[in-house]
Amino acid sequence: MKIIDVSVTVTNDLVTWPGDPSVHIERASKIEDGANANVSHIDMGAHTGTHVDAPFHFLPQGSTVERLPLDVLIGPVEVVQIPDSETVITAEILKRLDLSRSGSRILFKTRNSTFWPGDGRPFQTDFVGIDASGAEYLVNQGTRLVGIDYLSISPYHKSRPTHVALLSAGIVIIEGLDLSQIQPGKYMLYCLPVKLGGTDGAPARAILIQE
């Protein structure tokens, strides 16, 4: 059994969505300064790094993070490779991939995965996302969870149509995955967002297990 961490490491240099809070981690108490223990203070947005979107992110009456179904966040998953030549994941592209055998959880590996290695890289606006037609296709396929390897499941400046379609259908969204070292194929997924009450999203630790 091989355990592969597909979460990005949260540091002060980690890229964040434009306009979102940047990451600020510091030690509030230091042993070397006479404190009994080291204690860190963390200041960052709920959609930092590898994170899960709750319906409330785009739906005013949607459920929040603590109500996300854990049985969806844990289970068999398929990592699907999108060719580097594709800039948007459309319904037509998904039809060509034949996702009928992929199951209800899908993680898309795209050229976005090259953005992650190393800290300090600026935000990339040309990342690959799923458009509205692709989202509707996934809904009709009975998808329960979808993940992608950058900070948004939808293309830049086109967030609402894709998110609304997926979240309205109860599909759990994982964003900010690091799939750079992952080969396409079937795995077991374990992704647990921090149980933050009343929030629209939460950072998560995500791992894949390969038998």
Residue pairs with C-beta under 8 A, 6 or more apart in sequence:
1 209
1 210
1 211
2 209
2 210
3 207
3 208
3 209
4 181
4 182
4 187
4 207
4 208
4 209
4 210
5 205
5 206
5 207
6 50
6 107
6 177
6 178
6 179
6 182
6 206
6 207
6 208
7 49
7 50
7 177
7 178
7 204
7 205
7 206
7 207
8 14
8 49
8 50
8 116
8 176
8 177
8 178
9 49
9 119
10 23
10 25
10 44
10 48
10 49
10 203
11 23
11 25
11 119
12 22
12 23
12 24
12 25
13 23
13 119
13 120
14 23
14 48
14 49
14 119
15 121
15 122
15 123
15 124
15 151
16 22
16 23
16 44
16 45
16 48
16 123
16 151
17 45
17 47
17 123
17 151
17 152
18 123
20 45
20 47
20 48
21 43
21 44
21 45
21 48
22 44
23 42
23 43
23 44
23 48
24 42
24 43
24 44
25 40
25 41
25 42
25 43
25 44
26 40
26 41
27 38
27 39
27 40
27 41
28 39
28 40
28 41
29 35
29 36
29 37
29 38
29 39
30 38
31 37
31 38
44 203
46 65
46 196
46 199
46 200
46 201
46 202
46 203
47 53
47 57
47 151
47 175
47 176
47 200
47 201
48 176
48 203
49 176
49 203
50 174
50 175
50 176
50 177
50 178
50 203
50 204
50 205
50 206
51 174
51 175
51 176
51 193
51 201
51 202
51 203
51 204
52 65
52 68
52 73
52 172
52 173
52 174
52 175
52 191
52 193
52 201
52 202
52 204
53 153
53 163
53 167
53 172
53 173
53 174
53 175
53 200
53 201
54 62
54 63
54 64
54 65
54 67
54 68
54 167
54 199
54 200
54 201
54 202
55 62
55 63
55 64
55 167
55 168
55 170
56 62
56 63
56 64
56 65
56 199
56 200
57 163
57 167
57 200
57 201
58 159
58 160
58 163
58 164
58 167
59 164
59 167
59 168
62 167
64 197
64 198
64 199
64 200
65 193
65 194
65 195
65 196
65 197
65 198
65 199
65 200
65 201
65 202
66 195
66 196
66 197
66 198
66 199
68 172
68 193
69 172
70 192
72 105
72 144
72 145
72 172
73 145
73 172
73 189
73 190
73 191
73 192
73 193
74 188
74 189
74 190
74 191
74 192
75 104
75 105
75 188
75 189
76 103
76 105
76 186
76 187
76 188
76 189
77 103
77 105
77 106
77 107
77 145
77 147
77 186
77 187
77 188
77 189
77 208
78 102
78 103
78 105
78 106
78 107
78 184
78 185
78 186
78 187
79 107
79 108
79 109
79 179
79 182
79 183
79 184
79 185
79 186
79 187
79 208
80 97
80 99
80 102
80 106
80 107
80 108
80 109
80 184
81 109
81 184
82 89
82 93
82 108
82 109
82 110
82 111
82 128
84 110
84 111
86 93
86 110
86 128
87 126
87 128
88 128
88 129
88 130
88 131
88 134
88 155
89 108
89 110
89 128
89 129
89 130
89 131
89 134
90 131
90 133
90 134
91 133
91 134
91 136
91 137
92 133
93 134
94 134
94 137
94 138
94 141
95 137
99 106
99 141
100 141
103 186
104 142
104 143
104 144
104 145
105 143
105 144
105 145
105 146
105 189
106 138
106 143
106 145
106 146
106 147
107 146
107 147
107 148
107 149
107 174
107 177
107 179
107 189
108 128
108 130
108 146
108 147
108 148
108 149
109 149
109 179
109 182
109 184
110 127
110 128
110 148
110 149
110 150
111 128
112 124
112 127
112 128
112 148
112 149
112 150
113 149
113 178
113 179
113 180
114 180
115 121
115 124
115 127
115 149
115 150
116 149
116 178
116 180
117 180
123 151
124 150
125 156
126 156
127 150
127 151
127 152
127 155
127 156
128 148
128 150
128 155
129 148
129 150
129 152
129 153
129 154
129 155
129 156
129 158
129 162
130 138
130 146
130 148
130 153
130 154
130 155
130 162
131 154
131 155
131 158
131 161
131 162
132 158
132 161
132 162
132 165
134 162
135 154
135 161
135 162
135 165
135 166
136 165
138 146
138 166
138 171
139 165
139 166
139 169
139 171
143 171
144 170
144 171
144 172
145 171
145 172
145 173
145 174
145 189
146 153
146 166
146 171
146 172
146 173
146 174
147 153
147 173
147 174
147 175
147 177
147 191
147 206
148 174
148 175
148 177
149 176
149 177
149 178
149 179
149 180
150 175
150 176
151 175
151 176
152 159
152 175
153 162
153 163
153 166
153 173
153 175
154 160
154 161
154 162
154 163
155 162
163 173
166 173
167 173
174 191
174 204
174 206
177 206
182 208
185 210
187 208
187 209
187 210
188 208
188 209
188 210
188 211
189 206
189 207
189 208
189 209
190 206
190 207
190 209
191 204
191 205
191 206
191 207
192 204
192 205
193 201
193 202
193 203
193 204
194 202
194 203
194 204
195 202
196 202
